[in-house]
Amino acid sequence: EMKKYIFYPLFLFFSLPFFSYGQQNVRTNKLSAVAENILSQREIFEHSIKKIYKQIQGDIYGLDYNAFRYAYIGYQNMKIQNKLNEKRLLSIIDFTKNSSQKRFYTIDLENQLILYHTFVAHGKKTGIETATYFSDKNDSNKSSLGFYVTGKTYNGDAGFSLKLHGDERNYNSNAYKRGIVIHTAEYMDESFLKKNGRFGRSLGCPVLPASIYKDVIETIKEGTLVFAYYNNKQYLSSSKYLKINNLTESGLY
């Protein structure tokens, strides 16, 4: 009897490390499986972006792939947060391009095509021909980066205009108060470009040519995304709408 009572504690003592190791190994395997699944979802997501970019013929339209990729990530994040309407539209302003280049895009994700490709002005203190300096401060006369949601149309000092709402602090959260809206102006006519070698500049608003601005506004108003892109590392790494993990962990992909 005494041997039995000695044996059991000894058995438990010596088997405990093996039991703990086994449990730890199971946990490690589970974590690895989760990591692999997230990686797999990430790969699927990245592949889907490339597929859409190819389908809309982004390269033919001179749409920078990085600008589209970031815009699409932001679109999906804003979509799962119910910030956008059901139109499945996204617009991109690529501030890495010269103002004399067509750098405004509106993309129909449902039908996978580019609806509009046109010129757009930047703020007069953002740069002359190229955009370099950005701000969200009042009276800065600079353009602001980031993701916007379109609001309602109205007729104001600049004529028919479209309100923009941003909520990225330090980047565009003052846009509505600053009166940053989409409108048109004489300095966005191509005759101005031919005469001056560049388009005019705004007080911070994205200004479109008169020949197309009404069509664009009517198409994208009331709840679609507008992404003002620039290769600003600080912004791209900190934006709350550019977190891919939010999408893969939510099971969206």
C-alpha positions in Angstrom: 0.0 0.0 0.0 2.8 2.4 1.0 4.4 1.9 -2.5 1.2 2.9 -4.2 0.9 6.2 -2.2 4.5 7.0 -3.1 4.1 6.1 -6.7 1.2 8.4 -7.6 2.8 11.6 -6.3 6.0 10.7 -8.1 4.1 10.0 -11.3 2.3 13.3 -11.1 5.6 15.1 -10.3 7.4 13.7 -13.3 4.5 13.9 -15.7 3.6 17.6 -14.9 6.4 19.1 -17.1 5.3 16.9 -20.0 1.7 17.9 -19.5 2.6 21.6 -19.3 4.7 21.3 -22.4 1.9 19.6 -24.2 -0.6 22.4 -23.3 1.9 25.0 -24.3 2.5 23.2 -27.6 -1.2 23.2 -28.3 -1.5 26.9 -27.6 1.5 27.6 -29.8 -0.1 25.6 -32.6 -3.4 27.4 -32.3 -1.6 30.8 -32.4 0.3 29.7 -35.5 -2.9 28.6 -37.1 -4.5 32.0 -36.4 -1.4 33.8 -37.7 -1.4 31.7 -40.9 -5.1 32.4 -41.4 -4.6 36.1 -41.0 -1.7 35.9 -43.4 -3.8 34.0 -45.8 -6.7 36.5 -45.5 -4.1 39.3 -46.1 -2.8 37.6 -49.2 -6.4 37.2 -50.5 -7.1 40.9 -49.8 -3.9 42.1 -51.5 -4.7 39.9 -54.5 -8.2 41.3 -54.8 -6.9 44.9 -54.8 -4.5 44.0 -57.7 -7.3 42.3 -59.6 -9.6 45.4 -59.3 -6.8 47.7 -60.3 -6.2 45.7 -63.4 -9.9 45.5 -64.2 -10.4 49.3 -64.0 -7.2 49.7 -66.2 -5.6 51.9 -63.6 -2.2 51.8 -65.4 -3.8 53.1 -68.6 -5.3 56.0 -66.8 -2.1 56.8 -65.0 -3.6 55.9 -61.6 -0.8 55.2 -59.2 -1.2 51.7 -57.7 -0.2 52.8 -54.2 -2.8 55.6 -54.2 -5.5 53.1 -55.3 -4.4 50.5 -52.8 -4.6 53.0 -49.9 -7.9 54.3 -51.1 -9.4 50.8 -51.3 -8.2 49.9 -47.8 -9.7 53.1 -46.5 -12.9 52.4 -48.4 -13.3 49.0 -46.8 -12.6 50.2 -43.3 -15.1 53.0 -43.7 -17.6 50.6 -45.2 -17.6 48.3 -42.2 -18.0 51.3 -39.9 -21.2 52.3 -41.9 -19.8 55.7 -42.9 -20.6 55.3 -46.6 -23.7 54.9 -48.7 -24.4 52.0 -50.9 -23.1 53.4 -54.2 -19.7 51.6 -54.0 -17.9 54.7 -55.3 -14.5 56.0 -54.3 -12.7 59.2 -55.5 -9.0 59.8 -55.4 -7.0 63.0 -55.5 -3.4 62.1 -56.2 -1.4 65.0 -54.9 1.9 63.3 -55.9 1.1 64.4 -59.5 1.6 67.8 -61.0 -1.5 70.1 -61.2 -1.3 70.1 -65.0 -1.9 66.3 -64.9 -5.3 64.7 -64.6 -5.1 63.6 -61.0 -8.8 63.3 -59.9 -10.4 59.9 -60.3 -13.9 58.6 -59.5 -14.1 54.8 -59.5 -17.1 52.6 -59.7 -16.2 49.5 -57.7 -19.4 47.7 -58.5 -18.9 47.8 -62.3 -15.1 48.1 -62.0 -14.5 51.1 -64.2 -13.2 54.7 -63.9 -16.1 57.1 -64.3 -14.2 60.4 -64.1 -10.6 61.3 -64.7 -9.9 65.0 -64.6 -7.9 67.9 -63.3 -8.1 69.3 -59.8 -6.6 72.3 -58.1 -4.8 72.4 -54.7 -4.4 75.2 -52.2 -2.3 78.2 -53.1 0.1 77.7 -50.1 0.3 73.9 -50.7 2.6 74.6 -53.7 2.8 76.2 -57.1 2.6 73.4 -59.7 3.2 70.5 -57.3 1.6 69.9 -53.9 4.1 69.8 -51.1 2.7 71.5 -48.0 -0.5 70.4 -46.3 -2.5 71.7 -43.3 -5.8 71.4 -41.5 -5.6 74.8 -39.9 -8.0 77.7 -40.5 -6.9 80.3 -43.0 -3.9 78.2 -44.0 -4.9 78.2 -47.7 -3.5 74.7 -47.9 -5.0 71.4 -49.0 -5.6 68.7 -46.5 -4.8 65.0 -46.7 -6.9 62.0 -45.8 -10.3 60.4 -46.2 -13.5 62.4 -46.6 -17.2 61.6 -46.8 -19.2 63.7 -49.2 -22.1 65.7 -47.8 -24.9 67.7 -49.4 -24.8 70.1 -52.2 -25.5 73.8 -51.9 -25.2 77.1 -53.8 -22.7 79.5 -52.1 -20.0 82.1 -52.9 -18.3 79.6 -55.3 -21.6 78.6 -56.9 -22.8 75.0 -56.9 -20.6 73.1 -54.4 -20.3 69.9 -52.5 -19.6 69.7 -48.8 -16.8 67.4 -47.5 -16.6 65.9 -44.0 -13.3 64.7 -42.5 -12.7 63.2 -39.1 -8.9 62.5 -39.1 -7.5 64.7 -36.4 -4.5 66.9 -37.4 -5.2 66.1 -41.1 -8.7 67.0 -42.2 -11.1 67.1 -39.2 -11.5 70.9 -39.7 -12.5 70.6 -43.3 -16.1 71.4 -42.8 -15.4 74.4 -40.6 -12.8 75.6 -43.0 -15.4 75.5 -45.9 -13.4 72.9 -47.8 -15.7 72.0 -50.6 -15.7 70.7 -54.2 -16.6 73.4 -56.7 -15.3 75.0 -59.9 -13.5 78.3 -60.8 -12.3 80.1 -64.0 -8.7 79.2 -63.2 -9.5 75.5 -63.8 -10.3 76.1 -67.5 -7.8 74.6 -69.9 -7.4 78.0 -71.6 -5.9 79.2 -68.2 -3.5 76.2 -68.3 -2.4 77.0 -71.9 -1.9 80.7 -71.1 -0.1 80.3 -67.8 1.5 76.8 -68.1 -0.4 75.7 -65.0 -3.9 75.8 -63.4 -4.8 78.3 -60.7 -4.9 77.5 -57.1 -7.6 77.5 -54.4 -7.9 78.4 -50.8 -7.6 74.7 -50.0 -10.6 73.4 -51.9 -10.3 70.6 -54.5 -11.5 72.6 -57.5 -12.6 70.9 -60.7 -13.0 72.1 -64.3 -16.3 73.8 -65.1 -17.0 71.3 -67.9 -17.3 68.3 -65.6 -17.7 69.4 -62.0 -21.5 69.3 -61.9 -21.6 65.7 -63.2 -18.9 64.7 -60.6 -20.7 66.3 -57.7 -24.1 64.8 -58.6 -22.5 61.4 -58.9 -20.5 61.4 -55.6 -22.7 63.5 -53.3 -24.2 62.3 -50.0 -22.0 59.6 -48.6 -19.2 58.5 -50.9 -15.5 58.5 -50.2 -12.9 61.0 -51.4 -9.3 60.3 -50.6 -6.7 63.0 -50.8 -3.4 61.1 -51.3 0.2 62.1 -50.8 3.2 59.9 -50.0 3.4 61.3 -46.5 4.8 58.4 -44.4 3.6 59.8 -41.1 0.0 60.0 -42.3 0.0 56.7 -44.1 1.3 54.9 -41.0 -1.0 56.6 -38.6 -4.4 56.9 -40.4 -7.1 54.9 -38.6 -8.6 54.0 -41.9 -5.5 52.3 -43.2 -5.4 49.4 -40.8 -5.5 46.2 -42.8 -5.8 44.1 -39.6 -9.2 45.6 -39.0 -10.4 44.0 -42.2 -8.7 40.5 -41.9 -9.6 40.1 -38.2 -13.2 41.1 -38.9 -13.5 38.2 -41.3 -14.2 40.5 -44.2 -11.6 38.7 -46.2 
